[in-house]
Amino acid sequence: MSLNGSVVTVGTSATAIATGKVGASYVYLHAPTGGNTIFLGPSTVTTANGFELHKGEAVSFWLAETDVLYGIVATSTQALMVMQSGGR
C-alpha cells in the first residue's frame, strides 16, 4: 500500500485528478477556501452534471483499478488538494 499527495490545478475542461491503482484505492480531496466550486465525475463531467465540491469542503472516493476521476470548474482554475492511498 502506498500514500501519495499532490495539488491538481482544475481548469475549464475536464482535468484528470486521480486514477485507481492496482487493487483499488481511496482518494481524499480538499477544496481550499476561496476560489471556484469544483465539479467531479467521469471524463464527460461538466458543470451541469458533476458532483459539486464547494470551497472548504473535503470528500473521499473509492476508485476501482483504472477508474479515472475528473474535475472541472466554470471559470478560471482552482487548486485541489489530493491524497491517494491503497493499491499495490
N, C-alpha and C positions, 0 to 999 in steps of 0.2 A: 504494500500500500504506500502511496506517496501523497504529499501535500504540496500544492503549487499555489502561488498567489500572483496576481497581476492587476494592472489597471488597463481597461479597454476603453478606447475612445469610440463612442457610438455616434454614428452620423445619420444623415437623412436618407440613406439607402441601407438595406439590410446588412448588418455588420455581424460577423461570426464572433460569438462571445466565448463559447466553450464546446468541446467535443467529448462525448463519453469515452472513457478509457476501456481497455480490455478488462472484462469482469465488471463493468459498470462503475459509476462514480456519482458523488454528490457535488453539486455546485452551489456555492453560497454567494449571493450578490448583495451589494450595498450601494444604493444611490446616495451620494453626498447631498447635503442640504444646498439649496441654491441650484439654479440651472433648470434643465428640462425634465419632463416626465419621460421615462424610457418605456417603450412597448416591446414585450418579449414574445417570441414564438418561433415557428419554423422559418425556413428560407423565404417564405411568402409573406412574412409578417409585415403589417402596415400599422399606421397609427389608428386605423379604424377597427382592426381585428386582433391587435396584440393584447397581451396581459399587461396591465398598467403597473409600473413600478414608480411610485411618486418619490419626490425629493425626500431624503431622510429615511426611506424605508429599506428594509432588508428582507430577503426571501431566499428559500433554498429549493433546488430541484434535484431529482434523481434522473440521471441520464444513462440510458442503456448504451451499451457498446456501439460506437459510431454515430449515435444521435448527435446532432449539432443544434445548439441553442443560438438564436439570433436576436438582435435588438435593433431598434430604430427610434429616432426622435423626429419631431415635427419640424424643428428649425435648428440650425447651427450644429453643435456637437455637445456631447455630455460624457464626462468621465464616469466609469462604472468600476467599482472595486470588485474583484473576482477572486474567490478562493475555491479550489477544487481538491477533493480528497477521494481516495479509493483507487480502484484499478490495480493493475499489476505492472 
